[in-house]
Amino acid sequence: MALKKVYLGLALLLLIIFGATMGYQAAGWSFLDSLYMVIITVFGVGFGEVHPLDDHLKIFTMLVILTGSSAVVYIIGSFVRIITEGEIQRTLGKMKKTRSIEELKNHAIICGYGRIGQILCHELAEADFPFIVVDVDPERIASAEALGYLCVRGSATEEECLSAAGIERAKVLATVLPQDTLNVFITLTARNLNRSIRIMARGEQPATEKKLKQAGADEVVLPASIGALRIANSITRPSIMQFLSDANGLVGHDLKYLGLEVDELTIQHDATFEGMKVGDIQQGMKGAFLVVALKQAGGRVLRDHFKEHHMAPGDAMIVLGRSSDLAKTDKKQMGRTELL
């Protein structure tokens, strides 16, 4: 809108210059003298008249001064408005972001917006968990802000930066930088600023875990170790890992603390359960376990729509149940293998 006003002002100024030049030419002046007179008049240079002015030309010259000067002022004002509006918008944007950060409570602070940080932020956003990204790289900050994330640009090793992210009001801080030394230093700084905050730290080297714990981390995550363990389980326990590998699978964290376990119950040949429906078997066990998946003899794992499946020798039910109840399973009817 402001740019259109600049174009309008320029068009008006050119029209005034053209019209005034024609006016002086009508009084018998040459084109060059007329244009020169208009330019020094409109821009207020203050040079004397090119030719003596009679009363009519004096009145005409005053009109040229008023209209020409007004057009110049209009153009300059439009330019100033473009500049100030941009600055005001940026200032208002910063104020709005600062206000949003100041209003956050019980949020997460994500230190580092690299590969792990990006995945972490995506998952938190999907879960509608409030968080703030802290990173020193302007390109990463711009990328995070483009997704609508609240960000603080700066080094998370500095107290001022963490304070700007509201660490005093935060619930958890996750430092996921690829440098162990920085994660240790950030953990120390964060713990000094907030004694009650939960700190989760990434460690590249297993030896760093102890240092991060000493620095004040509540939980240390070793991506390399987790990845290696996952691959090992996929090799040694392919059935359960196939079942747990996607978003539709069972999350088996800390089942032992709840007195639960995941077992694989294989139907024996000539067993009573042979030919029975999965749903009927589960009902007949009177709540001893819950069937969460079915592994057919050929290796195919069914995660849903298996309750009407008739059990055949070699088929296995992946069940969730209490350890005490599963231990009572008739071994002659079903072979039991603890998976998790």
C-alpha positions, 0 to 999 in steps of 0.5 A: 500500500505504501509503495503504491503511494510512492508511485502515485507521488512520483506520477503526480510530480512528473505531471506537475513538472511537465505542466509547469514546463509547458506553462513557462513555454507558453510565456515565450521561454525556451524548453530548457529555460522552462524546465530549469525554472521548474526544477529550481522552483520545485526543489527550492534551490534558491537560484534567481529567475531565468527571465524577469517575471510579470504578475501572471508568472509570479502567481503561476510560479507560486502555484508551482512551488506549492504543488511541486513541494507538496508532491516531493513531501508526499513522496518522502513521507511515503518512503519514510512510512515504508521504512518505519512500518517495516521497523515497527512490524519487526519490533511488534513481532519481537514484542509478541514473541517475547510476550509469548515466551514470558507467558509460557509455564511448565514448558520444555526447552530444546537446546539444539535444533539439529537432526535430533532436535528437529525430530524432538520438536516435531513430536512435541508439536504433535503432542501439543506440548509447549516448548522453546527452541534454543540454537545459535545458528540463525538458519536453524532458528529461521527454519524453526520459526517458519514452522511456528516454533518459539525460538531464542537465538543464542548459546544455551551455555549462557545464563542470559539465553536460558533465562530468556527461554524462561528456564525458571518456569520450565518443566524440562530441558533437553540438550541434544547437541552433538558435542558432549562437552557443550551438553555437560556445560549446558546441564551445569548451567541449567541446574544452577538456574533451576534446581527442580527442572528435569534435565535430559541430555544427549551423550555421544560417548558412553563415558560421558554419561557419568559426567552428565549425571554428575553435572545434574542430568536426570536422564542421559540418552545415548543415541548410538547405544539405543540404535545398536540395541534396536538393531540387535533386538531386531536380529535376535527377536524379530517377531516382537520388534516387528510388532513394536516397530511402528506407531500402531505397536505396543509401547512396552516401557517399564512394564516390569515395574507394573508387574506386567510382561509381554509373552509369545504363546505358541499353540502346541499340536493336538492342543485343546486350543487348536481350531479355537478363535483367538477371542474365545481363547482370551475369554476362556482364560478369564482375564489372565492375559490380553491378546495384543497381536497374532503371529501366524506360523508363516511369520506374518504378524496381525496387529488387528482383526485377529479375534476371529482367527482360528488357531492352528499349530505353530500360530502364536499369540502375543499377549500382555498379562501379569507375570504371575498369571502367565506363569500358570499357563499350561505348558502342554497346551501352549509354549511360552516365551517371554519377549519383554 
